[in-house]
Amino acid sequence: MKSNFNWCNLKQLNLLQTFLAFFLPSLFAFWGFRYILPWTVEAGYPKNLMWAIIASIMLLFFVIIGLLLIKEDAKSAGVSIGERLLIKKIGIKQWLISFVIMISGIILSIIASPISELIKEISIFSIPDYMPFWLNPSIDPMSTNMNTLSPNYSLKGNYLFLTIMLFTLLLNIFAEEIYFRAWLLPKMYSLGKWSWIINGFLFALYHTYQLWLFPTIFVVSLATTLSVYLSKSILPAFTIHIIANFLLGIITITVLVLK
């Protein structure tokens, strides 16, 4: 889709509005994962399944809110919803630049992963027992005992869980790209050359419920946001998000289900 949409034509957010746009979703996510999730686990429900269900409900809410905001912006700016979603056709050169930026971000996040290992040893940043195994960087799911990965809830042959995780990971991509990048980033354009850095930093802080992963999330977030900022398109970020997050996550869960 070719687009003449100019970010400057949007009504911009001030610093307070920008902070609230990140803080409120962060508060919602923190409440879901740090209060509702442990409550369900204490009630006897499997943590892996409950994490996926709770995440799906919250992410679906973010997707709906993001689309409604996008629709309102598109109407105000006199552009199509597709243009406002930053579904913009870009050239091969910009695709290559975007992929180099984001692959570099992924590599740097792997390099930064030992910092996450150190952070989680600090008591206030430690990983709660009710969090699923895929949020613990110390766990190798391919070599860890299944009872440790998923106590009291068998993953073997569990296609229902695989289906729910498929839905959850897809929602995660749509929620993050639509709300934080497609809607929020252009609304911060008035902040100038710092806008993508502020967006990336606050997006990483949005994950307050898993701050032990902040170093890796921050690096990837900066790379993804820079790609959208430079290309004015969500397509490269969405593509790499599908490849790096969705496919790898689903492959891992599929292997455990078929194991």
Backbone bond lengths (Angstrom), bond angles and torsions (degrees), N, CA, C in turn:
res aa  C-N    CA-C-N  psi(-1)  N-CA   C-N-CA  omega(-1)  CA-C   N-CA-C  phi
1 M - - - 1.473 - - 1.526 109.40 -
2 K 1.336 114.97 122.83 1.459 119.34 177.41 1.517 108.58 -81.63
3 S 1.324 116.66 141.95 1.465 118.83 -175.66 1.516 111.22 -139.84
4 N 1.334 114.90 136.78 1.458 121.43 172.94 1.516 111.19 -106.07
5 F 1.332 115.07 12.66 1.456 121.09 -177.47 1.532 111.00 -62.82
6 N 1.323 115.06 126.27 1.462 121.58 -179.71 1.525 109.42 -107.75
7 W 1.334 115.90 123.45 1.468 120.44 -177.83 1.530 111.66 -59.08
8 C 1.316 116.84 -29.26 1.469 120.53 -178.11 1.526 112.29 -64.63
9 N 1.337 116.54 -19.92 1.466 120.27 -178.25 1.520 113.01 -78.98
10 L 1.314 116.23 -8.48 1.463 120.30 -179.94 1.523 111.29 -83.03
11 K 1.303 115.66 149.00 1.460 119.99 171.16 1.520 108.06 -69.39
12 Q 1.342 115.75 120.98 1.458 120.59 -173.12 1.538 112.73 -86.07
13 L 1.325 114.66 154.43 1.459 120.76 175.75 1.524 109.16 -90.34
14 N 1.341 116.44 142.12 1.464 118.53 172.22 1.526 108.64 -82.81
15 L 1.326 117.06 179.22 1.467 120.54 -175.56 1.523 112.45 -61.82
16 L 1.334 116.87 -40.80 1.464 120.22 179.92 1.528 110.63 -65.35
17 Q 1.320 116.60 -44.62 1.463 120.43 178.71 1.528 110.97 -63.36
18 T 1.331 115.66 -38.41 1.464 119.87 178.12 1.524 110.48 -63.34
19 F 1.321 116.05 -45.50 1.468 120.46 178.99 1.524 110.71 -59.33
20 L 1.325 116.77 -45.00 1.468 120.72 -178.97 1.528 111.26 -66.42
21 A 1.330 116.53 -34.05 1.459 120.58 179.91 1.519 111.80 -64.47
22 F 1.338 117.08 -25.86 1.461 121.34 175.19 1.529 111.31 -94.29
23 F 1.333 116.12 -38.09 1.463 120.58 -173.86 1.530 112.69 -66.11
24 L 1.325 117.19 -43.28 1.468 120.36 -176.76 1.534 112.25 -64.32
25 P 1.345 119.97 -46.06 1.466 119.16 174.35 1.525 112.55 -62.31
26 S 1.349 116.21 -36.70 1.461 120.18 178.39 1.526 111.20 -63.23
27 L 1.328 115.73 -42.48 1.468 120.71 178.46 1.525 110.57 -63.35
28 F 1.321 116.09 -41.39 1.464 121.74 179.17 1.527 110.80 -62.98
29 A 1.353 116.27 -45.38 1.460 121.05 -179.72 1.531 110.59 -66.40
30 F 1.327 116.47 -40.90 1.466 120.65 179.67 1.532 110.12 -61.56
31 W 1.319 115.78 -43.38 1.465 120.74 178.46 1.533 111.04 -61.27
32 G 1.327 116.62 -42.43 1.454 120.17 -178.87 1.513 113.80 -66.97
33 F 1.349 116.04 -45.00 1.459 119.82 -174.09 1.529 114.15 -89.30
34 R 1.323 117.01 -21.79 1.466 118.99 -177.25 1.531 113.62 -105.58
35 Y 1.333 116.90 -9.54 1.467 120.12 178.94 1.529 111.93 -124.27
36 I 1.338 116.21 -52.98 1.463 119.22 -178.33 1.532 111.07 -70.17
37 L 1.341 117.79 -46.11 1.461 121.37 -179.23 1.531 112.26 -58.41
38 P 1.344 120.42 -52.97 1.464 118.90 179.26 1.523 113.32 -62.53
39 W 1.328 116.19 -31.52 1.463 119.72 177.70 1.530 110.71 -63.49
40 T 1.331 117.01 -42.86 1.464 120.33 179.61 1.529 111.41 -69.23
41 V 1.347 116.56 -37.01 1.466 120.41 179.21 1.524 110.40 -66.89
42 E 1.319 116.36 -41.72 1.470 120.34 176.86 1.524 111.82 -63.60
43 A 1.334 115.62 -27.22 1.474 120.39 178.87 1.524 111.57 -79.11
44 G 1.335 116.88 -3.55 1.459 120.56 175.31 1.517 116.10 104.35
45 Y 1.342 117.45 3.29 1.459 120.30 179.49 1.537 110.28 -84.91
46 P 1.336 118.31 146.33 1.476 121.11 -178.62 1.516 112.54 -64.74
47 K 1.326 116.25 132.39 1.471 120.37 -173.50 1.527 113.13 -66.04
48 N 1.339 117.57 -37.60 1.461 119.18 -179.17 1.530 111.41 -63.95
49 L 1.317 115.95 -44.79 1.459 120.66 179.59 1.517 111.28 -66.87
50 M 1.339 117.05 -44.14 1.458 120.21 -177.32 1.521 111.66 -67.54
51 W 1.335 116.76 -36.02 1.476 119.10 175.96 1.521 109.99 -59.24
52 A 1.335 116.41 -46.14 1.465 120.88 -178.26 1.527 111.65 -63.61
53 I 1.327 116.71 -41.85 1.467 120.37 -179.12 1.527 111.01 -67.37
54 I 1.335 116.15 -47.03 1.468 120.28 -179.76 1.529 110.45 -63.76
55 A 1.333 116.35 -42.32 1.464 120.29 178.54 1.523 110.96 -62.00
56 S 1.325 117.29 -41.28 1.465 121.31 -179.21 1.526 111.41 -62.21
57 I 1.322 116.05 -43.48 1.468 120.19 -179.78 1.531 110.50 -62.38
58 M 1.330 116.45 -47.16 1.459 120.11 -178.50 1.530 111.96 -67.70
59 L 1.327 116.39 -41.71 1.462 120.22 -179.06 1.523 111.61 -66.83
60 L 1.324 116.77 -37.78 1.462 119.89 176.95 1.531 110.04 -61.55
61 F 1.328 116.02 -38.70 1.467 121.24 176.58 1.529 110.35 -61.52
62 F 1.340 116.99 -43.92 1.465 121.28 179.35 1.531 111.32 -63.53
63 V 1.331 116.81 -40.54 1.463 120.94 179.69 1.526 110.31 -62.51
64 I 1.327 116.14 -46.00 1.470 120.60 -179.50 1.528 110.92 -62.70
65 I 1.350 115.96 -46.97 1.467 120.29 178.88 1.525 110.43 -60.89
66 G 1.329 116.40 -44.72 1.458 120.64 -179.95 1.519 112.48 -60.33
67 L 1.328 116.66 -43.24 1.464 120.65 -179.96 1.530 111.83 -66.99
68 L 1.328 116.00 -37.99 1.469 119.37 177.85 1.531 110.85 -65.05
69 L 1.325 116.60 -40.83 1.463 120.91 178.15 1.528 110.86 -66.51
70 I 1.330 115.95 -40.61 1.460 121.35 177.59 1.530 110.17 -61.68
71 K 1.327 116.28 -44.46 1.466 121.29 -179.68 1.527 110.91 -60.90
72 E 1.332 116.57 -42.74 1.459 120.91 179.89 1.525 111.01 -65.80
73 D 1.327 116.16 -42.45 1.464 120.82 178.27 1.525 111.47 -63.33
74 A 1.341 115.75 -42.73 1.469 120.43 -179.41 1.519 110.71 -60.46
75 K 1.317 115.82 -40.94 1.464 120.92 179.04 1.520 110.77 -64.89
76 S 1.340 116.89 -44.45 1.469 121.33 -178.80 1.525 112.05 -66.58
77 A 1.336 116.65 -37.64 1.465 120.81 -176.86 1.521 112.61 -87.08
78 G 1.330 116.78 -8.57 1.459 120.04 179.49 1.516 113.48 71.29
79 V 1.335 116.52 34.58 1.461 121.11 178.47 1.525 108.94 -123.12
80 S 1.317 116.55 169.30 1.458 120.31 178.60 1.527 109.81 -76.40
81 I 1.327 116.03 160.70 1.466 120.43 177.75 1.528 110.32 -62.41
82 G 1.325 116.53 -36.50 1.460 120.31 178.20 1.518 111.82 -62.66
83 E 1.329 116.68 -42.32 1.470 120.34 177.71 1.524 110.51 -63.74
84 R 1.352 115.28 -43.16 1.471 118.50 -178.72 1.526 111.67 -69.34
85 L 1.323 117.00 -23.93 1.466 121.25 175.36 1.531 111.36 -77.91
86 L 1.328 115.96 0.33 1.470 123.56 -178.40 1.518 112.11 63.75
87 I 1.349 115.40 31.20 1.467 119.68 173.64 1.529 106.40 -83.50
88 K 1.316 114.41 83.93 1.461 121.52 -172.67 1.527 110.38 -120.47
89 K 1.318 115.72 130.74 1.455 120.72 177.83 1.526 109.67 -69.82
90 I 1.339 116.30 131.35 1.466 120.08 178.86 1.529 109.39 -127.18
91 G 1.327 115.37 161.86 1.462 120.52 -177.22 1.518 113.27 -79.22
92 I 1.320 115.65 170.99 1.468 122.08 -179.05 1.522 110.95 -60.08
93 K 1.337 116.42 -39.87 1.462 119.99 -179.44 1.522 111.07 -60.43
94 Q 1.347 116.76 -43.71 1.459 120.10 -179.97 1.521 111.62 -69.33
95 W 1.329 116.85 -34.30 1.468 120.21 174.68 1.531 109.75 -60.85
96 L 1.330 115.97 -46.06 1.469 120.05 -178.74 1.525 111.05 -63.45
97 I 1.336 116.61 -43.66 1.459 120.95 178.76 1.528 110.25 -59.87
98 S 1.337 115.17 -45.34 1.471 120.53 -178.84 1.523 111.28 -63.12
99 F 1.317 116.75 -43.20 1.458 119.72 -179.00 1.527 111.45 -68.34
100 V 1.326 117.20 -37.79 1.475 120.23 177.08 1.526 109.63 -62.40
101 I 1.331 116.58 -44.15 1.465 121.16 179.74 1.528 110.70 -60.99
102 M 1.329 116.38 -48.37 1.466 119.41 -174.44 1.524 113.15 -74.91
103 I 1.329 117.35 -35.67 1.463 119.62 175.58 1.525 109.75 -66.63
104 S 1.332 116.57 -37.51 1.471 120.11 175.24 1.524 110.23 -61.52
105 G 1.340 115.58 -39.82 1.460 120.03 177.48 1.515 112.18 -62.37
106 I 1.328 116.58 -41.74 1.467 120.87 179.23 1.529 110.51 -64.47
107 I 1.340 116.11 -43.27 1.471 120.36 178.75 1.525 110.59 -62.30
108 L 1.337 116.40 -44.68 1.468 120.40 179.42 1.525 111.37 -65.33
109 S 1.332 117.19 -32.90 1.467 120.05 178.35 1.529 110.68 -67.15
110 I 1.332 116.11 -35.41 1.471 120.41 176.86 1.520 109.52 -67.04
111 I 1.333 115.42 -40.16 1.472 119.74 177.79 1.527 110.60 -64.63
112 A 1.360 116.03 -34.66 1.469 120.92 -177.91 1.526 113.03 -81.30
113 S 1.337 117.43 -9.94 1.467 120.24 -175.60 1.536 114.68 -57.99
114 P 1.354 119.50 -33.98 1.479 117.80 176.24 1.527 113.19 -60.07
115 I 1.350 116.57 -26.73 1.466 119.41 177.70 1.522 109.48 -66.01
116 S 1.338 116.25 -37.92 1.463 119.93 176.77 1.523 110.61 -62.29
117 E 1.326 116.20 -36.64 1.463 120.38 178.33 1.526 110.43 -62.51
118 L 1.335 116.21 -38.97 1.468 120.17 179.34 1.526 111.01 -71.17
119 I 1.327 115.96 -41.80 1.459 120.52 -177.58 1.524 111.50 -62.07
120 K 1.326 116.84 -40.57 1.464 118.91 -176.09 1.523 112.75 -69.31
121 E 1.328 116.90 -11.44 1.469 120.29 176.07 1.530 111.56 -80.57
122 I 1.346 116.42 -15.31 1.468 120.88 175.95 1.530 107.76 -78.96
123 S 1.309 116.78 129.85 1.467 121.31 -170.13 1.531 113.53 -53.02
124 I 1.331 117.81 -44.06 1.463 119.20 -176.26 1.533 112.41 -72.14
125 F 1.327 117.31 -14.31 1.463 121.73 178.73 1.529 112.43 -111.17
126 S 1.319 117.27 7.69 1.461 120.65 -177.71 1.527 111.20 -65.14
127 I 1.320 116.16 157.10 1.456 121.58 -177.33 1.527 109.59 -85.43
128 P 1.331 118.04 117.95 1.467 120.73 179.37 1.531 111.25 -62.54
129 D 1.322 116.38 149.82 1.468 121.24 -179.00 1.528 112.79 -62.75
130 Y 1.331 116.64 -23.14 1.451 119.10 -176.37 1.535 113.60 -85.55
131 M 1.328 116.66 0.90 1.457 119.58 177.38 1.528 110.04 -83.11
132 P 1.346 118.68 145.75 1.471 121.61 -178.60 1.526 112.07 -71.49
133 F 1.309 115.73 162.44 1.459 121.42 -173.50 1.523 113.35 -63.64
134 W 1.347 118.63 -29.54 1.465 120.01 -176.24 1.536 113.16 -71.93
135 L 1.334 116.79 -8.27 1.465 120.00 175.73 1.528 112.23 -98.15
136 N 1.319 115.87 2.88 1.466 120.56 179.30 1.520 109.09 -106.13
137 P 1.349 118.26 107.04 1.467 120.72 -176.47 1.523 113.53 -65.77
138 S 1.332 117.74 -13.32 1.464 120.61 -179.20 1.523 112.30 -82.12
139 I 1.323 117.25 -15.15 1.458 121.22 -174.74 1.526 111.44 -95.35
140 D 1.324 115.10 126.82 1.454 121.43 171.66 1.526 106.65 -99.21
141 P 1.332 117.95 104.83 1.466 120.51 -173.98 1.523 114.19 -61.83
142 M 1.333 117.11 -24.01 1.456 120.05 -177.78 1.530 112.64 -77.65
143 S 1.328 116.88 -20.13 1.467 119.54 -176.56 1.534 112.54 -119.66
144 T 1.320 116.93 5.64 1.463 121.12 -177.80 1.519 110.31 -99.28
145 N 1.329 115.43 142.75 1.458 121.29 178.77 1.524 110.83 -56.07
146 M 1.335 116.79 137.20 1.461 121.71 -176.36 1.517 112.45 -61.20
147 N 1.337 117.49 -34.03 1.466 120.45 178.97 1.521 111.80 -67.18
148 T 1.329 116.12 -28.05 1.465 120.40 176.22 1.523 110.39 -75.70
149 L 1.332 116.02 -39.73 1.456 120.57 -179.59 1.526 111.81 -67.25
150 S 1.325 115.21 -42.28 1.464 119.02 -174.54 1.532 110.42 -143.44
151 P 1.342 116.76 76.88 1.466 120.02 -178.79 1.527 112.05 -63.51
152 N 1.319 115.07 134.92 1.475 122.68 176.45 1.526 114.11 60.98
153 Y 1.327 115.79 20.88 1.464 119.20 177.87 1.523 108.01 -154.20
154 S 1.303 116.41 101.00 1.457 121.29 -175.26 1.523 111.97 -69.86
155 L 1.323 115.47 132.83 1.464 120.51 176.48 1.526 111.05 -93.12
156 K 1.312 117.02 -20.79 1.465 121.04 -178.02 1.529 110.67 -63.44
157 G 1.315 115.78 122.49 1.456 120.77 179.80 1.520 114.21 69.44
158 N 1.348 117.20 12.83 1.465 121.22 -175.91 1.541 109.76 -90.54
159 Y 1.304 115.94 81.49 1.460 120.88 -177.24 1.534 112.19 -74.73
160 L 1.318 116.38 -22.40 1.467 119.67 175.19 1.522 109.51 -64.29
161 F 1.332 115.99 -45.68 1.464 120.13 178.68 1.522 110.77 -63.67
162 L 1.326 117.04 -40.76 1.465 121.34 178.56 1.526 110.44 -60.78
163 T 1.329 116.78 -41.95 1.465 121.52 179.54 1.527 111.50 -64.90
164 I 1.345 115.97 -43.07 1.464 120.43 179.44 1.524 110.67 -64.34
165 M 1.339 116.92 -41.52 1.467 120.43 179.14 1.527 110.85 -66.92
166 L 1.316 116.36 -35.91 1.464 120.60 175.75 1.524 110.19 -58.81
167 F 1.313 115.46 -46.71 1.461 122.04 179.27 1.534 110.70 -65.01
168 T 1.329 116.27 -43.17 1.470 121.26 -178.04 1.531 111.60 -63.33
169 L 1.328 116.66 -46.52 1.464 120.14 -178.00 1.527 111.70 -67.28
170 L 1.323 117.20 -34.87 1.464 120.01 175.49 1.528 110.73 -65.70
171 L 1.327 115.64 -44.50 1.461 119.85 178.06 1.522 111.27 -61.61
172 N 1.325 116.51 -37.20 1.463 120.63 179.50 1.526 111.04 -59.78
173 I 1.318 116.08 -44.15 1.462 120.56 179.53 1.521 111.08 -65.42
174 F 1.332 116.76 -47.59 1.462 120.31 -179.59 1.534 111.20 -62.74
175 A 1.321 116.87 -43.05 1.468 120.59 -177.97 1.524 110.83 -63.22
176 E 1.323 116.61 -48.35 1.464 119.85 -176.34 1.520 112.23 -68.30
177 E 1.327 116.59 -42.48 1.467 118.90 -177.96 1.529 112.09 -73.41
178 I 1.324 117.31 -38.88 1.468 119.81 -178.46 1.521 111.51 -73.02
179 Y 1.333 117.21 -50.61 1.468 119.38 -174.34 1.534 111.99 -77.48
180 F 1.332 116.99 -56.11 1.464 120.13 -170.76 1.521 114.05 -78.46
181 R 1.340 117.03 -35.29 1.447 118.92 -177.80 1.543 112.05 -99.21
182 A 1.324 118.30 -56.49 1.470 119.88 -175.60 1.523 112.44 -67.36
183 W 1.335 117.43 -41.37 1.467 118.30 -178.79 1.527 112.09 -87.88
184 L 1.330 117.81 -53.26 1.465 120.79 -170.23 1.532 114.11 -72.91
185 L 1.318 117.73 -44.13 1.468 119.54 -173.97 1.536 112.90 -58.52
186 P 1.335 120.04 -47.54 1.475 118.89 177.61 1.525 112.89 -65.03
187 K 1.332 117.46 -25.70 1.464 120.79 178.77 1.530 111.56 -75.84
188 M 1.333 117.19 -7.88 1.464 122.65 179.58 1.527 111.23 -106.97
189 Y 1.320 116.92 9.38 1.465 121.79 -173.20 1.523 112.68 -60.42
190 S 1.326 116.28 -28.83 1.468 120.41 -179.29 1.523 112.35 -67.17
191 L 1.330 117.08 -14.56 1.465 120.91 177.97 1.524 111.44 -77.39
192 G 1.324 115.79 -3.29 1.461 120.47 175.45 1.512 113.71 74.33
193 K 1.341 115.53 -148.06 1.461 121.25 -174.22 1.527 112.93 -65.24
194 W 1.341 116.93 -12.87 1.467 120.31 178.71 1.520 112.31 -86.93
195 S 1.330 117.71 -9.84 1.461 120.19 -171.30 1.527 112.63 -59.92
196 W 1.339 117.53 -43.40 1.461 119.38 -177.64 1.525 111.21 -70.77
197 I 1.344 117.40 -31.36 1.473 120.48 178.35 1.525 109.91 -70.16
198 I 1.330 116.33 -43.79 1.469 120.72 178.35 1.522 110.10 -63.43
199 N 1.325 116.55 -42.52 1.460 120.86 179.00 1.531 110.50 -61.46
200 G 1.329 116.51 -46.27 1.462 120.55 -179.44 1.517 112.58 -63.79
201 F 1.328 116.06 -41.30 1.463 120.73 -179.52 1.518 111.16 -66.85
202 L 1.336 116.95 -46.84 1.460 120.49 -178.88 1.530 111.40 -68.87
203 F 1.335 116.81 -31.75 1.466 118.85 175.75 1.522 110.35 -64.41
204 A 1.331 116.77 -40.59 1.473 119.69 177.67 1.524 110.04 -64.40
205 L 1.336 116.93 -39.45 1.466 120.61 178.35 1.523 112.63 -70.30
206 Y 1.324 116.44 -22.11 1.470 120.22 174.82 1.525 110.42 -55.35
207 H 1.345 116.22 -30.18 1.461 121.53 179.80 1.529 111.42 -82.88
208 T 1.327 116.80 48.68 1.462 119.95 -179.57 1.526 112.70 -63.67
209 Y 1.313 116.86 -22.70 1.463 120.75 -179.30 1.527 112.01 -74.81
210 Q 1.338 117.52 -8.30 1.472 121.36 178.40 1.529 109.81 -145.44
211 L 1.320 115.87 57.11 1.463 120.95 -174.83 1.528 113.45 -65.58
212 W 1.332 117.52 -17.16 1.467 119.27 178.21 1.535 110.85 -64.94
213 L 1.342 117.44 -17.86 1.460 121.53 178.92 1.530 112.54 -98.48
214 F 1.333 116.64 7.37 1.467 120.58 -175.57 1.531 113.64 -53.82
215 P 1.350 120.36 -46.36 1.478 118.93 -177.51 1.526 113.20 -57.60
216 T 1.326 117.44 -43.69 1.463 119.90 -178.40 1.527 111.57 -73.47
217 I 1.326 116.62 -40.89 1.465 120.14 179.43 1.525 110.31 -64.56
218 F 1.331 117.09 -40.22 1.463 122.07 -177.68 1.529 111.53 -61.61
219 V 1.331 116.56 -45.37 1.466 120.56 -178.41 1.525 110.84 -64.73
220 V 1.335 116.91 -46.81 1.469 120.67 179.96 1.530 110.53 -65.41
221 S 1.328 115.89 -38.54 1.461 120.68 179.84 1.524 111.31 -62.70
222 L 1.326 117.53 -44.05 1.464 120.87 178.18 1.525 111.20 -60.98
223 A 1.328 116.19 -43.62 1.463 119.99 -179.09 1.528 110.95 -64.30
224 T 1.332 116.85 -44.53 1.462 120.85 -178.58 1.525 111.02 -65.40
225 T 1.327 115.73 -44.30 1.458 120.26 -179.03 1.529 111.42 -65.72
226 L 1.329 117.31 -39.45 1.462 121.17 177.82 1.529 110.61 -62.05
227 S 1.323 115.79 -39.77 1.465 120.16 178.79 1.530 111.00 -60.37
228 V 1.338 116.64 -45.17 1.465 120.48 179.63 1.527 110.18 -67.64
229 Y 1.326 116.73 -39.97 1.467 121.93 -178.59 1.532 111.17 -61.97
230 L 1.320 116.80 -42.00 1.463 120.75 -177.14 1.526 112.43 -77.80
231 S 1.320 116.90 -40.70 1.464 120.82 -175.17 1.523 112.99 -86.98
232 K 1.346 116.42 -19.37 1.469 122.30 -174.06 1.530 111.10 58.87
233 S 1.335 115.04 24.33 1.458 121.03 -179.63 1.522 109.76 -134.33
234 I 1.338 116.01 144.48 1.458 121.55 179.32 1.531 111.09 -89.90
235 L 1.335 117.38 -10.08 1.464 120.74 -171.47 1.533 114.24 -62.47
236 P 1.342 120.61 -47.77 1.470 118.92 179.10 1.534 112.31 -62.95
237 A 1.333 116.78 -42.73 1.466 120.32 179.95 1.521 110.83 -63.04
238 F 1.314 116.41 -42.48 1.462 121.07 179.45 1.528 110.28 -63.52
239 T 1.332 116.35 -41.62 1.471 121.28 -178.80 1.513 111.44 -63.95
240 I 1.331 117.15 -48.84 1.466 120.07 -178.47 1.521 110.49 -68.45
241 H 1.333 117.11 -30.94 1.466 121.29 177.00 1.525 109.85 -64.86
242 I 1.316 116.58 -40.99 1.463 121.37 177.32 1.521 110.45 -62.28
243 I 1.332 116.19 -46.69 1.465 121.04 -176.38 1.525 111.78 -68.76
244 A 1.333 116.55 -51.05 1.470 121.13 -171.60 1.520 113.21 -79.37
245 N 1.318 117.61 -34.07 1.457 120.88 -173.80 1.519 111.42 -100.21
246 F 1.313 115.48 -57.42 1.466 120.53 -173.23 1.531 112.16 -68.55
247 L 1.342 117.18 -56.04 1.457 119.75 -174.62 1.523 112.50 -62.77
248 L 1.335 117.19 -44.90 1.465 119.92 -179.63 1.522 111.16 -64.19
249 G 1.344 115.94 -40.45 1.465 119.95 179.18 1.514 111.80 -64.86
250 I 1.320 116.50 -44.67 1.463 121.05 -178.95 1.525 111.36 -68.72
251 I 1.327 116.97 -37.69 1.468 119.85 177.68 1.526 110.16 -61.33
252 T 1.337 116.44 -43.92 1.464 120.57 179.34 1.526 111.53 -61.26
253 I 1.337 116.29 -48.84 1.478 120.42 -179.49 1.522 110.24 -64.20
254 T 1.342 117.81 -39.31 1.455 121.48 179.99 1.521 111.24 -62.46
255 V 1.326 116.52 -43.91 1.474 121.28 178.92 1.525 109.61 -60.51
256 L 1.340 117.21 -41.93 1.482 120.49 -179.75 1.531 110.87 -67.66
257 V 1.311 117.14 -35.92 1.467 120.94 179.38 1.517 111.25 -69.04
258 L 1.332 115.65 -36.43 1.473 120.65 -178.29 1.534 112.73 -88.06
259 K 1.322 117.65 -8.45 1.460 123.00 -174.61 1.521 111.85 -61.37
